[in-house]
Amino acid sequence: MPNVPISPHTAAVSARRNERLPAVFTADLRRYVDGDELSGLVGAVPHY
């Protein structure tokens, strides 16, 4: 996809976040390429 920036969204902070981030991003990129569901998806349905 030309001209499409891709960046991981991280809302949580942990001591090892920076160590794990590349592996999490790579795994989700592989899921995307394979047509699988990405990890950590949140539905757009209001929960109230």
N, C-alpha and C positions, 0 to 999 in steps of 0.2 A: 504494500500500500504506500505509494509515494506521498510525500508531504503529510504524513500522519505521525505525530509524535506519540510515543508510548512511554508511559511512566507508571510505576506502581503506586497505589494509594495505600498509605499506612496511617491508621488512626491510633494505634497503640504504641506504647514505648516500653521497651524491655532492655535488659542489660545486653542481650545477645542479638537484638534486632538487626544491627548492621552486619553481623556475621551471617544471619539467616536470609536476609533480603534477596541477595542474588539467586539463591536456590529456589526461593518461593516464586520470584519473578520468572525464572527459567521454566519452572514446572507449569506455571499458568500459561506461559507463551506456548509451550508444547501442547497443553490442553486445547488452546485456541486453534493452533495449526491442525490438530487432529480432529477438531470439531466437537470436542468434549466440553462439558460444563466447567466454567472456571471456579476456582475455590473462593470462598468468602463472599458469594453473591448475596445481596440483600434485596428482597422484593420491594416494589414500589407501593405496596398496600399499606395504608396508614394503620397503625396499631394502637388505636384509642377507642 
